[in-house]
Amino acid sequence: MIKIQKNSIMHTVKKDKFVIQGLGGKKTLSGKIAVKGAKNAILPVMASGILFKDGFTATNVPEIEDLGRMAEIFDGLGLQINKQARGKYLINSEGINGAEIDENASKHLRASVIFTGPLLARQGELIFPHPGGCVIGARPIDLFLEGFKKMGAAVEIKKNKYFVKAKNGKLRGAEIFFKIQSVTATETFIMAGVLAKGKTILKNVALEPEIVDLVNFLNSCGAQIKGAGTPTIEISGGGLLKAKGQIYKTMPDRLETGSFLILGALCADNLEICDCNPQHIEILTEMLKDSGVNLELGKDYIKIINNGGKPNGHFKSLNIKTREYPGFPTDLQAPLVVYLTQVGGDSFIFETIFEGRLNYTEDLVKMGAVIKMWDAHRATVNGPTVLKGRELDGPDIRTGFAFVIAGLVAKNESIINNVYYIDRGYESIEKRLRQIGADIKRIN
Ligand code: EPU
């Protein structure tokens, strides 16, 4: 067994760049591209290892940078995460001996906050720094701190760290109403509730499919959780879970599916996106169909059909408002805005989840897009425009991919810096895009 590689983030991968030769609006990509396992599903499932007496195997795990950060956190807590083969990992918490979340990993991974609930529930105490991650907004953690208090824990802040202690070393079940629907807060408190004393009721929870997937897995290992996928979740607390040889298969990444769909709509003639779940991305397929893109949806694939002959300027504009699932995902807002720069007419964008997630539009404007920002949350895109290749710095995972799409649709060459961000969420993306005909190279 190989111990998972923990890259020293800033020193190695961050300097990679992508060099892209743009298609100048031609739609020549074609073939088949497979979707990998979902980042936002495997991260909470890995953290759930803390709730287990034994270990479990996870398959279809995407080989992404964020795994390295998870491994650093595991290491600091005495947990094991071992690679058995590509995409196959063994997760085991038998050696757990800590309650502090690694500061360096946490600085680069907002999802590190998912560890807080299971760790506090198992160890009775918890120390963690304010989590960092993608620069997409303020990203407070008030819901987490309020929830811990409701479950009978005391919270102290000393030297920029949170010190949390459960009364008598054990969390107690509580009723928690979330004032904002939060994906990771929902996941954290589900996991906290699994080991808490008594019943935990979570209200106004997030409905994302990754939450349902986590709950299905935990229930299959002995947890008692009802209501995932609805606004109220009830957890009956009990002892440590047992996997008893159970294997967790990571669900397909709906955000990668959506990213490929948007890329395909702009740059491909016939493209099949396979190993995905089209039901998880219905909002996007419905919108693209409204806009004029010809799609065929199967059980686990989406095909873009005979798209090459239609100039993008003939597609219709769209109005989007980002929302919690099943609404339009904030994570696909930047890729869709690139699409909207190519279609005819005015599109209106309302980003309701994160206040920093439209900042990248100034880079698209420098490429030739016509985008008017009304405030931090609202913008109008007027298309179609010809984008001209240039050098771009991706500020987060999804904007990084949006810039790859912009580079491919543009005229001439583009250079995308900060490929580290793209690597955090998309496995070997340049190799996979080359297989469908994209001219994209990694330079380090
Ligand atoms: N919020 C608070 N207080 C909190 C927690 C959240 O005000 O204590 C606010 C946030 O500032 C935001 C809103 O609640 O305005 C929703 O944020 P949420 O907590 O749902 O985001 P998250 O759980 O940190 C997850 C995904 C993100 C995705 C968002 C929104 C994971 C690991 N991350 O983040 O994914 O953008 O939900 O859907 O599941 C990505 O994959 O690139 C990514 C950033």
Residues whose N, C-alpha, C, O or C-beta is under 5 A from the ligand:
A	BS01	EPU	N40 A111 R139 P140 I141 D142 L143 F144 I180 Q181 S182 V183 T184 A185 D331 I353 F354 I397 R398
